[in-house]
Amino acid sequence: MPFGGVRENGKNMYAVTVGKDIYILDAGLKYPESDLLGVDVVIPDFSYLTEHSEDIVGVFLTHGHADAIGALPYLLNEVQVPVFGSELTIELAKLAVEAEPISAGFDDYHVVRGNTEVVMNDVTVSFFETTHTIPDSLGIVLETPAGQVVYTGDFKFDTTALPDYRTDLARLATIGTKKVTALLGDAAGTANQGEVSHESAIGDYILETFRGNKQERIIVAAVASNLQRIQQVIDAAYKVGRKIVLSGQDLEKVVRTALRLKKLHLPVHENELFVSLKNMNKLAPEETVILETGRMGEPIRHLQRMARGDDRNIQIGEGDLVFIATTPSTAMEGYVARTRDLLYRTGAKVKQISTDMHSSGHGSSDDFQLLLNLLKPENVIPVQGEYRAMNAAKKAALEVGYDEDQVFMLEKGDRLNFDGDKVDLGGSVQVNDTMIDGSGVGDIGSIVLNDRRILSEDGVFIAVVTIDRKKKKVVAKPKLDSRGFVYVKTSKDLMQEASDLVEKTVSDGIKNTKEFDWSNLKNSVRDALGKFLYEQTRRKPVILPVIMEANQNGRRRKRGNGPKNNKAKQSHESNQSNADKKQNENKHAGKPKQNNQAKQSKQAESNKK
């Protein structure tokens, strides 16, 4: 049952249920697209899992990228279960969990390797090493009474991969000798055309880029957890005699963790290679490489801030080379194009790895077919990609002999059932997206997003009216204001007509009702204003009516508050007066007697005069 990672990029999370036991495979997030205004990240909906929390036996992680571990802090806040992963994956998961107060303090982690087996009831969980852009990536095998369920995680085949990144092909072949009931295979790269470049070729390309720009300051934008790319930048910087400045706390934590675990290799001592951000200005441009990853390891958005001059430490300008060393998703291509335009406006040069090299951490269609030939699964479930990618994986499976009814294009919440003989869809569970905005988890829904969209497109229109409910009249001319809708100073006629309309609507609403209702009055103002403003401007701003009531003392109060208790108010003022009086008496009571004598002397002199 997928909770994410199907028909979308990122947010990988799948649950395999054997008997009553639930095995969770990955717990990832995804970064929002442009229509999710103000949302920081999106995570899966855990409602089903929290309802069945007693049945969850563990969370098994494939690698340390955000699309596999980013939702873990929020999941552990809901369910306290053991977490399994490779050494580096667990350390990065700890950083993610400790960074969120809701899950800080969790400590039930278990480190596994490619040859580890974990026996749980009727299931044996084992692993196999895979090639990805981060070391210690693993695939997961659940050996059940009905056969094996294999989940690849992010994978590709690269014969030039370094030892920490190498796929264990022999282990894959061994898994294929037993019955593989289902394969959850990474489909993200299957829709890409052309052959994926080997990482050794990409390393040479980065080195040549550095060598070809000898005088410029180089700013490299990379994903914080793409350790393979960071290693290539380190190697290239050392070979051309440059120092590296790490920009971003997330990047520093990842690099420090990788160095401690010896998953990053430095050609010299780190003090000879890295320079702190505060000492960056001591370096000449030709000596500098700035490695930036932005907030939460997502670099492109932060590049825009640097191009606009909003970053307090780094401003991109003429003579800089901005090297975008990440391959953006399809949804981000428009954003990247706008970012490049901003960078060119600053006078900087821009180079993007994806325009010159076909780099990807995901297997091609050929890789997917090779995987099928090694594992020989009875059923294929493409995961980790948009529908077009899943469809490309399905096509690849059909080309190597699979039938249509052996390939399943699942949606979030679909329940695919295996009974040992046949496979079928057994209904589905509603699984929504959970949006994270600041410290709020799940409090942003479609209504809030729709309001944000309207505010971003048509602005807000505010009308403030003061009424006397007893006399049933408006006691002050309505005050109107607008933000993002019209410029008030050049729209005086529109504002005057709107003011008259509000006054008339409120007056009629007060006079023509026997039982006063604040909500009906506010809605009538909103409806009348909305219709009028649309007729005049063809725009629909968010309309905020604020209705105040003048009480007997001439003061105003906002709608909805009950009448003030005058007796209580007088009592409060009386008590305050008594308290002030007592305080003054205490103030004089503590003074020495000589002050009283001085006062008497002054009084006597005054009497003489």
Secondary structure, 3 states (H helix, E strand, C coil): CEEECECCCCCCEEEEEECCEEEEECCCCECCCCCCCCCCEEEECCHHHHHCHHHEEEEECCCCCHHHHCCHHHHHHHCCCCEEECHHHHHHHHHHHHCCCCCCCCCCEEECCCCCEEEECCEEEEEEECECCCCCCEEEEEEECCEEEEECCCCECCCCCCHHHCCCHHHHHHHCCCCEEEEEEECCCCCCCCCCCCHHHHHHHHHHHHHCCCCCCEEEECCCCCHHHHHHHHHHHHHCCCEEEEECHHHHHHHHHHHHCCCCCCCCCHHHHEECHHHHHHCCHHHEEEEECCHHHCHHHHHHHHHHCCCCCCCCCCCCEEEECCCCCHHHHHHHHHHHHHHHHCCCEEEEHHHHCCCCCCCCHHHHHHHHHHHCCCEEEEECECHHHHHHHHHHHHHCCCCHHHECCCCCCEEEEECCCCEEEEEECCCCEEEEECCEECCCCHHHHHHHHHHHHHCEEEEEEEEECCCCEEEEEEEEEEECCCCHHHCHHHHHHHHHHHHHHHHHHHHCCCCCCHHHHHHHHHHHHHHHHHHHHCCCCEEEEEEEEECCCCCEEECCCCCCCHHHHHHHHHHHHHHHHHHHHHHHHCCCHHHHHHHHHHHHHHHHC
